[in-house]
């Protein structure tokens, strides 16, 4: 088998509806296919699923191993007593028994493959898992071909403030990532700032790392029926995605209210849509919903296809990031917002990957808590919409190329 274009991919999931992370991983896989690479994908989705035109192999969970038996025993104890042993287990050995068994299952599946048949092996994870990376650490025959995709800061105590997470077993997790940085051929990051951030803790990522941004796959407006709550003739401001504790929508909503007060003519022709889970801010949002008829809150999760459709039809797409000095993340929704070709209201720090890509002088940007500035920007955006003079403020063609197949193909071709 010729190996020049062959990539073996290990992905924890290829189900786009189980998380925003999986959407991003599947977009990358699909664009690798479009770029002309021959792919084989091993996945740990735990249900029958496939990607069109791609050889997909479901990894079988190994049972009756020590890790499997202990993980099920731990689960039995929790169901019986509601007591969770896992924090104590992770503090003791660094990871859960399930993590070790899942990683072993992945390792077992990969033993069927010959490294000589592939140019690269790419490991893709989600959340704070990195199970495929753990599996690859114990397979040194793959290390010279290993592209270790690092989607977020890890371990979680390396997140920038205001995130203050410290996990049980944080030291073991830190040393695990150090081992990954030293063993892999290259670390791959969705953002330049994330590579620099992780490289400040693990210098090997600076020496042997490169950036593959979250991928843009949908470039045309999906021709589907819009939901009833979306009014096509209104000035629509849309935020799609989970509102975590650190992504506080308070200033956005109050800025929207102030905008309506400042521009009374907009009251009956404007709407603010918040789609996705918002449990942490539920009380505040429910009060605002009662007082502000222009505000729509989704009951919870909204399917990806529906969100993407609305991003194309909204007049403004909003990206909210935490109040911080730096945000090294590239939000998963960023490519979808660029695909829509609409103005983006970025609420986050100036030192962020989003702002770096939109441009230093991007006109529709504010801190997450800058209520008055948000109101002013919404007024500008509204008047542009009303006059038909839409100014998106970023280089759409350049960003679409950066987030697409051409840059992806060129980037991988440059690696040895």
C-alpha positions in Angstrom: 0.0 0.0 0.0 1.3 3.4 -0.9 1.6 5.6 2.2 2.2 9.1 0.8 -1.4 10.2 1.3 -2.6 7.7 3.9 -3.7 8.9 7.3 -4.9 6.7 10.1 -7.2 8.6 12.4 -8.2 7.7 15.9 -11.2 9.6 17.1 -13.2 9.3 20.3 -16.4 10.0 18.5 -17.7 10.8 15.0 -21.2 11.6 16.2 -21.8 15.3 15.4 -24.7 15.4 17.8 -23.0 14.3 21.0 -20.9 17.5 21.4 -19.5 20.6 19.7 -16.1 18.9 19.9 -17.3 16.0 17.8 -18.7 18.4 15.2 -15.2 19.9 14.9 -13.4 16.6 14.7 -15.8 15.3 11.9 -15.4 18.6 10.0 -11.6 18.0 10.1 -11.9 14.4 8.9 -14.2 15.4 6.1 -11.9 18.2 4.9 -8.9 15.8 5.0 -10.9 13.6 2.6 -11.7 16.6 0.4 -8.0 17.5 0.4 -7.1 14.2 -1.3 -5.9 12.2 1.7 -6.8 8.5 1.9 -8.3 7.9 5.4 -9.1 5.1 7.7 -10.9 6.1 10.9 -11.0 4.1 14.1 -13.6 5.6 16.4 -14.9 4.9 19.9 -18.5 6.2 19.4 -20.1 3.1 21.0 -22.8 2.9 18.3 -22.9 2.0 14.6 -22.0 5.1 12.6 -20.1 6.0 9.5 -18.9 8.9 7.4 -19.7 9.0 3.8 -16.9 7.8 1.5 -14.5 7.1 4.5 -13.5 3.7 5.8 -14.7 3.7 9.5 -14.0 1.1 12.0 -15.8 0.9 15.4 -13.5 0.1 18.3 -14.8 -2.7 20.5 -14.6 -2.1 24.2 -12.4 -4.7 25.9 -14.3 -6.4 28.7 -13.3 -8.5 31.7 -10.0 -6.6 32.0 -9.0 -5.2 35.4 -9.9 -1.7 34.3 -13.3 -2.8 33.0 -14.2 -4.8 36.1 -13.1 -2.0 38.4 -15.0 0.7 36.4 -18.2 -1.3 36.6 -17.7 -2.0 40.3 -17.2 1.7 40.9 -20.4 2.4 38.9 -22.3 -0.2 40.9 -21.2 1.4 44.2 -22.3 4.8 42.9 -25.8 3.6 41.9 -26.2 1.7 45.2 -25.0 4.5 47.5 -24.8 7.6 45.3 -21.1 7.8 46.5 -18.7 8.6 43.7 -15.3 6.9 44.2 -13.8 8.4 41.0 -12.2 11.6 42.5 -10.4 9.4 45.0 -9.3 6.9 42.2 -8.0 9.8 40.0 -6.2 11.4 42.9 -4.5 8.0 43.5 -3.6 6.9 40.0 -4.3 10.0 37.9 -7.1 8.8 35.8 -10.3 6.8 36.1 -10.5 3.0 35.6 -12.7 3.7 32.6 -10.0 5.9 31.0 -7.4 3.2 31.3 -9.8 0.5 29.9 -10.9 2.7 27.0 -7.3 3.6 26.2 -6.4 -0.1 26.3 -9.3 -0.9 24.0 -8.0 1.6 21.5 -4.5 0.2 21.7 -5.8 -3.3 21.2 -7.6 -2.2 18.0 -4.5 -0.4 16.6 -2.4 -3.5 16.9 -4.1 -4.8 13.7 -2.5 -1.9 11.7 1.0 -1.6 10.2 2.7 1.8 10.6 4.4 1.3 7.2 1.0 1.6 5.6 0.5 5.2 6.7 2.1 8.6 6.4 0.6 9.9 9.6 -1.6 8.7 12.5 -3.8 11.5 13.9 -5.4 11.3 17.4 -8.5 13.3 18.1 -10.2 13.7 21.4 -12.9 15.7 23.1 -13.4 17.5 26.4 -10.7 16.6 28.9 -10.3 13.0 27.8 -7.4 12.3 25.5 -7.9 8.5 25.5 -6.4 8.0 22.0 -3.3 9.9 23.0 -2.9 7.6 26.0 -3.2 4.6 23.7 -0.6 6.0 21.3 1.9 6.6 24.1 2.2 2.9 24.6 2.7 2.2 20.9 6.2 3.6 20.2 6.2 2.2 16.6 3.8 5.0 15.7 5.5 7.9 17.4 7.5 9.1 14.4 4.2 9.5 12.5 2.0 10.7 15.4 0.1 14.0 15.0 -1.3 14.7 18.5 -4.3 17.1 18.2 -4.6 19.2 21.3 -7.9 21.0 21.2 -7.9 22.7 24.6 -5.5 23.5 27.4 -4.7 20.4 29.4 -4.7 19.6 32.2 -7.5 21.8 33.3 -5.4 23.7 35.8 -3.6 25.2 32.8 -6.7 27.0 31.7 -6.3 30.8 31.8 -8.2 32.7 34.4 -11.1 33.1 35.2 -11.2 29.3 34.9 -9.9 27.8 38.1 -10.3 24.1 37.7 -7.9 21.8 39.4 -8.7 18.1 38.8 -7.9 15.1 41.0 -4.7 13.6 39.8 -3.7 16.9 38.2 0.0 16.1 38.5 -0.2 12.8 36.8 -2.3 14.4 34.0 0.3 17.1 33.6 3.1 14.5 33.3 1.0 12.5 30.8 0.7 15.6 28.5 4.5 16.2 28.9 5.0 12.6 27.7 2.7 13.3 24.7 4.6 16.4 23.8 7.9 14.5 23.8 6.7 11.4 22.0 4.6 12.7 19.2 6.0 13.8 15.9 4.0 17.0 16.0 1.5 18.7 18.3 -1.4 20.0 16.3 -3.5 22.9 17.6 -6.7 24.7 16.4 -5.2 28.1 17.2 -1.9 29.9 17.2 -2.4 31.3 20.7 -3.2 27.8 22.0 0.0 26.4 20.6 1.9 29.2 22.3 0.0 28.8 25.6 0.6 25.0 25.7 4.2 25.5 24.5 4.8 27.7 27.6 4.3 24.6 29.7 5.6 22.0 27.3 8.3 23.5 25.1 8.4 20.6 22.7 5.1 21.9 21.3 6.8 25.1 20.2 9.6 23.2 18.5 7.4 20.6 16.9 3.9 21.9 16.5 1.7 23.6 13.9 -1.9 25.0 13.6 -4.9 23.4 11.8 -7.9 25.6 12.7 -11.4 24.3 13.2 -12.7 23.5 9.7 -15.2 25.2 7.6 -17.4 22.7 5.7 -20.7 24.4 4.9 -20.2 27.4 2.7 -23.7 27.8 1.3 -27.0 28.7 3.0 -28.9 25.4 3.8 -32.2 25.4 2.0 -34.4 24.3 4.8 -37.5 25.5 6.6 -36.9 27.9 9.4 -38.4 27.3 12.9 -41.5 29.3 13.9 -39.6 31.3 16.6 -37.3 32.8 13.9 -38.8 35.9 12.3 -37.1 36.5 8.9 -38.2 40.1 8.6 -36.6 41.2 11.9 -33.1 42.4 12.9 -31.9 39.1 14.5 -29.0 38.9 16.9 -28.1 35.2 17.5 -25.9 33.5 20.1 -25.7 29.7 19.6 -23.9 27.5 22.1 -23.9 26.6 25.8 -23.6 29.5 28.2 -21.1 28.2 30.7 -20.6 30.0 34.0 -17.7 32.1 32.5 -19.8 33.0 29.4 -22.1 35.4 31.1 -24.8 36.9 28.8 -25.8 39.6 31.2 -24.1 42.5 29.4 -25.3 41.2 26.0 -28.9 41.2 27.1 -28.7 44.5 29.0 -26.8 46.0 26.0 -29.6 44.8 23.8 -32.2 46.4 26.1 -30.2 49.7 26.1 -30.0 49.6 22.3 -33.8 49.3 22.1 -34.1 52.2 24.5 -31.8 54.3 22.4 -33.4 53.3 19.1 -37.2 53.0 19.8 -38.0 52.2 16.2 -36.1 49.0 16.6 -38.3 47.6 19.4 -40.8 45.9 17.1 -38.4 44.7 14.5 -35.5 43.2 16.5 -35.0 39.9 18.3 -32.2 38.4 20.4 -32.0 34.6 20.3 -30.0 32.5 22.7 -29.8 28.9 21.6 -28.3 26.1 23.8 -28.1 25.2 27.4 -28.0 28.0 30.0 -28.6 26.3 33.3 -26.0 28.4 35.2 -27.7 31.7 34.2 -31.2 30.3 34.3 -32.7 32.5 37.0 -31.4 35.7 35.5 -32.5 34.7 32.0 -36.0 33.7 33.0 -36.5 37.1 34.7 -35.3 38.9 31.6 -37.4 36.7 29.3 -40.5 37.8 31.2 -39.6 41.5 30.9 -38.2 41.4 27.3 -40.5 40.1 24.6 -37.7 40.4 22.0 -35.7 37.7 23.8 -36.0 34.1 22.9 -34.4 31.3 25.0 -34.3 27.8 23.6 -35.6 25.1 26.0 -32.2 23.5 25.8 -30.1 21.8 23.2 -30.8 22.7 19.6 -29.7 20.3 16.8 -26.7 21.3 14.8 -28.4 21.5 11.5 -31.0 24.0 12.9 -28.3 26.1 14.5 -26.3 26.3 11.3 -29.4 27.2 9.3 -30.2 30.1 11.7 -26.6 31.4 11.6 -27.0 31.9 7.9 -30.3 33.8 8.4 -29.4 35.9 11.4 -28.1 39.5 10.8 -25.5 39.2 13.6 -23.8 36.2 15.1 -22.4 36.6 18.6 -19.3 34.9 20.0 -19.1 35.2 23.8 -15.8 34.4 25.6 -14.9 34.7 29.3 -13.7 37.9 30.9 -10.0 37.4 30.8 -6.6 38.8 29.8 -6.2 36.2 27.1 -8.4 33.6 25.4 -6.3 31.1 23.5 -9.3 29.1 22.3 -10.7 29.2 18.8 -14.4 28.8 19.4 -15.9 25.8 17.6 -18.6 28.0 16.2 -16.1 30.4 14.5 -16.0 28.6 11.1 -19.8 28.4 11.1 -20.1 32.2 11.7 -17.5 32.8 8.9 -19.4 30.5 6.6 -22.6 32.5 7.2 -20.8 35.7 6.0 -22.6 37.9 8.5 -21.1 40.5 11.0 -19.8 38.8 14.2 -20.3 40.6 17.5 -17.2 39.4 19.5 -17.5 39.8 23.2 -14.2 38.8 24.7 -10.6 39.9 25.3 -8.6 41.8 22.7 -5.8 39.2 23.2 -7.7 36.2 21.7 -7.6 33.9 18.7 -11.0 35.2 17.6 -9.8 38.8 17.5 -6.5 37.8 15.9 -8.3 36.3 13.0 -11.0 38.9 12.7 -8.3 41.6 12.6 -6.7 44.0 15.1 -9.1 46.8 14.1 -12.2 44.7 13.8 -15.1 47.1 14.4 -17.7 44.9 16.2 -15.8 43.9 19.3 -16.1 44.6 23.1 -15.4 43.1 26.4 -18.0 40.7 27.7 -19.2 43.1 30.4 -19.1 46.4 28.3 -22.9 47.0 28.3 -22.8 50.5 26.8 -20.3 49.5 24.1 -22.4 46.5 23.2 -25.5 48.8 22.8 -23.5 51.2 20.6 -22.3 48.3 18.4 -25.8 46.9 18.1 -27.1 50.3 17.0 -24.4 50.5 14.3 -25.2 47.0 13.1 -28.9 47.8 13.1 -28.6 51.0 11.1 -26.4 49.2 8.6 -29.0 46.5 8.3 -31.8 49.0 8.0 -30.0 50.9 5.2 -28.9 47.8 3.4 -25.3 48.8 3.8 -24.0 45.6 5.5 -20.3 45.8 6.5 -19.0 42.5 7.9 -15.7 44.0 9.0 -13.5 41.0 8.3 -11.8 39.5 5.2 -14.3 36.8 4.4 -12.4 35.2 1.5 -9.1 35.1 3.4 -10.7 33.5 6.4 -12.7 31.0 4.4 -9.4 29.9 2.7 -7.6 29.7 6.1 -10.4 27.6 7.6 -10.8 25.4 4.5 -9.3 22.6 2.4 -6.6 24.6 0.7 -4.8 25.7 3.8 -5.3 22.3 5.4 -3.7 20.5 2.5 -0.8 23.0 2.2 -0.1 22.8 6.0 0.2 19.0 6.0 2.3 18.9 2.8 4.8 21.1 4.5 5.5 18.6 7.3 8.3 16.1 6.9 
